Amino acid sequence: MQPTLTGDVVTPHDPGYAAARQDFNRRFDRFPRYVVFCRSVEDVQAAVRWSRQHGLPLRARSGRHSYEAYSVLDGGVVVDVSALNAVTRTGNTASIGAGATLGQLYDALWADGQVTIPGGSCTGVGVAGLTFGGGFGLLVRLMGLTCDSLIGLEMVDARGRLVRAEPDLLWASRGGGGGNFGIATRFEFGVHPVDYVTVYSVAWPFAALRAVFAAWQAWADPRALDRRLTPILVLGPGGITALGQFVGPQAELERLIAPLLAAAPPTSVRVVHETYIEAVHRFVGDWAVEPTLSRFKNTSAYQLAPFPDAALGTLADWLGRAPSPNTVVQFNLHGGAEADFAGGAYPWRGARCSLQYQAYWENPADGPAAVGWVNGLRRAMLPWTRGAYVNYIDADIADWPEAYYAGSLPRLLRVKRRYDPDDVFAFPQGLSSAYRGPGYRPSGAAPRPSGSTPRRP
Ligand SMILES: Cc1cc2nc3c(=O)[nH]c(=O)nc-3n(C[C@H](O)[C@H](O)[C@H](O)COP(=O)(O)OP(=O)(O)OC[C@H]3O[C@@H](n4cnc5c(N)ncnc54)[C@H](O)[C@@H]3O)c2cc1C
């Protein structure tokens, strides 16, 4: 039987097309030929088979939060699984549809017995992209990365078959990156009980940068610091913020953060003891650290050892001449449960911090300066940093296969060749079966049949 496209299919002629094609980062404007909103696993299978039959490139899409908007493409098929978002729990295990956003799954798991998985802070992020790349959040030091709680998944492979992850695919799905092996339709996670947490946010003026950074770095030793606490430090031209979440009582947290408060006089100190789910919503509300502008360029690197003065001097210098106040450098402390976990492709478990260099803007004319600043700062910090986090995917990193995957790359390529030998799942920074070492660049698109324009099914 000939495959056909099923589900809710949106084409450029349909009124909903503009919204259907848009990813979260408005820096990109891409025009797919079809956006398929899948209502069932069969719709996903049909979309893969149909796209292959017509030689059209395709992209999987879940929460639309790819930094480079790699879940949408020009002239191809977007296979959107956001309607496959059911969340159910049985004992210590949750079945989570691959289209669920973090907000949907946090709320559902909280309502169903006060449990969670350790995910990211932004509730609009999709569980699929987050999990495939690793998944950093404010429970990482106590419970690990999101992918460390992954215990099973179902995926539509390059031939349109529904497969259950065997050990190699499960390993690759824990940090091997979204969009590489197939289209996930459902995940199984081990869930963790959680009730109350204490959260804090402390602010200083930019002038306190050196004193606060030195104190934070000495204090935030991933091996020595209580693993119930996951701290973040955000440096911006407009000021410095130390924030974090502690799974424990307020008095204990106040003792833990005392060395930070002594570093320099803060302009504000906020400490709140509340339910976990209240804290989840606080970090996307009042206490959100990212500017809320629609276009952005973010990139990353890992810090493996404490920074010497020269590294801090470089950061201070670049922050001092940032193109706008809507720029920040964020340090996420790792270690704890994440460092202990073995059994996934995520390769940066020994790191102290992941760093994120971020710039946001609204007016497209401000884009080049912002992008130039982010790229320049990442380059300037290379003497003291390594690699990059695949979930903060960055089209400007030339050695991306090694930077994202390091020692996991050879095994990931073996899994790629087994599940997708023809590179049906391809994008500009996608793993490719044809990869033959540093310098290789994939085409980013599946071959098209000559001269044929598929008609709307
Ligand atoms: C505002 C914001 C906040 C963020 N906060 C955090 C954070 O706290 N912690 C953190 O670790 N990361 C964070 N991220 C990064 C985030 O983890 C990645 O951008 C992630 O890839 C987004 O996944 P998504 O499903 O929302 O995006 P999408 O754009 O839908 O997909 C991302 C990638 O995964 C692929 N993909 C999507 N669905 C599937 C599927 N069903 N099967 C296979 N592949 C699929 C896509 O093809 C694409 O390559 C944040 C990003 C943003 C924009």
The ligand as a MOL file (V3000), in Angstrom:
LIG
                    3D

  0  0  0     0  0            999 V3000
M  V30 BEGIN CTAB
M  V30 COUNTS 53 58 0 0 0
M  V30 BEGIN ATOM
M  V30 1 C 14.2070 29.2930 26.7100 0
M  V30 2 C 15.0060 28.0140 26.7560 0
M  V30 3 C 15.2970 27.4470 27.9850 0
M  V30 4 C 16.0580 26.2720 28.0590 0
M  V30 5 N 16.3490 25.7420 29.2860 0
M  V30 6 C 17.0820 24.6120 29.3620 0
M  V30 7 C 17.4030 24.0500 30.6260 0
M  V30 8 O 16.9990 24.5430 31.6750 0
M  V30 9 N 18.1700 22.9330 30.6470 0
M  V30 10 C 18.6310 22.3450 29.5050 0
M  V30 11 O 19.3250 21.3320 29.6000 0
M  V30 12 N 18.3330 22.8540 28.2970 0
M  V30 13 C 17.5830 23.9600 28.2040 0
M  V30 14 N 17.2880 24.4950 26.9830 0
M  V30 15 C 17.8100 23.8380 25.7750 0
M  V30 16 C 16.8720 22.7030 25.3520 0
M  V30 17 O 17.1510 21.5670 26.1460 0
M  V30 18 C 17.1210 22.3430 23.8810 0
M  V30 19 O 16.8900 23.4740 23.0860 0
M  V30 20 C 16.2490 21.1750 23.4510 0
M  V30 21 O 16.8050 20.5680 22.3160 0
M  V30 22 C 14.8260 21.6240 23.1450 0
M  V30 23 O 14.0080 20.5250 22.8910 0
M  V30 24 P 12.5610 20.7660 22.2540 0
M  V30 25 O 11.9230 19.4310 22.1230 0
M  V30 26 O 11.8470 21.8270 22.9670 0
M  V30 27 O 12.9310 21.3990 20.8440 0
M  V30 28 P 12.7190 21.0290 19.3250 0
M  V30 29 O 13.1240 22.2800 18.6190 0
M  V30 30 O 11.3600 20.5150 19.0660 0
M  V30 31 O 13.7650 19.8630 19.0770 0
M  V30 32 C 15.1440 19.9910 19.4150 0
M  V30 33 C 15.9310 18.9180 18.6560 0
M  V30 34 O 15.4290 17.6140 19.0160 0
M  V30 35 C 14.8640 16.9740 17.8660 0
M  V30 36 N 13.5880 16.3480 18.2670 0
M  V30 37 C 12.4440 16.9650 18.6450 0
M  V30 38 N 11.4980 16.0640 18.9060 0
M  V30 39 C 12.0490 14.8530 18.7180 0
M  V30 40 C 11.5570 13.5310 18.8250 0
M  V30 41 N 10.2800 13.2790 19.1840 0
M  V30 42 N 12.3910 12.5010 18.5460 0
M  V30 43 C 13.6660 12.7400 18.1580 0
M  V30 44 N 14.1950 13.9760 18.0330 0
M  V30 45 C 13.3830 15.0260 18.3150 0
M  V30 46 C 14.6330 18.0720 16.8370 0
M  V30 47 O 14.6520 17.5700 15.5200 0
M  V30 48 C 15.7730 19.0230 17.1460 0
M  V30 49 O 16.9810 18.5960 16.5330 0
M  V30 50 C 16.5180 25.6540 26.8730 0
M  V30 51 C 16.1920 26.2100 25.6380 0
M  V30 52 C 15.4540 27.3840 25.5660 0
M  V30 53 C 15.1510 27.9920 24.2310 0
M  V30 END ATOM
M  V30 BEGIN BOND
M  V30 1 1 1 2
M  V30 2 1 2 3
M  V30 3 2 2 52
M  V30 4 2 3 4
M  V30 5 1 4 5
M  V30 6 1 4 50
M  V30 7 2 5 6
M  V30 8 1 6 7
M  V30 9 1 6 13
M  V30 10 2 7 8
M  V30 11 1 7 9
M  V30 12 1 9 10
M  V30 13 2 10 11
M  V30 14 1 10 12
M  V30 15 2 12 13
M  V30 16 1 13 14
M  V30 17 1 14 15
M  V30 18 1 14 50
M  V30 19 1 15 16
M  V30 20 1 16 17
M  V30 21 1 16 18
M  V30 22 1 18 19
M  V30 23 1 18 20
M  V30 24 1 20 21
M  V30 25 1 20 22
M  V30 26 1 22 23
M  V30 27 1 23 24
M  V30 28 2 24 25
M  V30 29 1 24 26
M  V30 30 1 24 27
M  V30 31 1 27 28
M  V30 32 2 28 29
M  V30 33 1 28 30
M  V30 34 1 28 31
M  V30 35 1 31 32
M  V30 36 1 32 33
M  V30 37 1 33 34
M  V30 38 1 33 48
M  V30 39 1 34 35
M  V30 40 1 35 36
M  V30 41 1 35 46
M  V30 42 1 36 37
M  V30 43 1 36 45
M  V30 44 2 37 38
M  V30 45 1 38 39
M  V30 46 1 39 40
M  V30 47 2 39 45
M  V30 48 1 40 41
M  V30 49 2 40 42
M  V30 50 1 42 43
M  V30 51 2 43 44
M  V30 52 1 44 45
M  V30 53 1 46 47
M  V30 54 1 46 48
M  V30 55 1 48 49
M  V30 56 2 50 51
M  V30 57 1 51 52
M  V30 58 1 52 53
M  V30 END BOND
M  V30 END CTAB
M  END
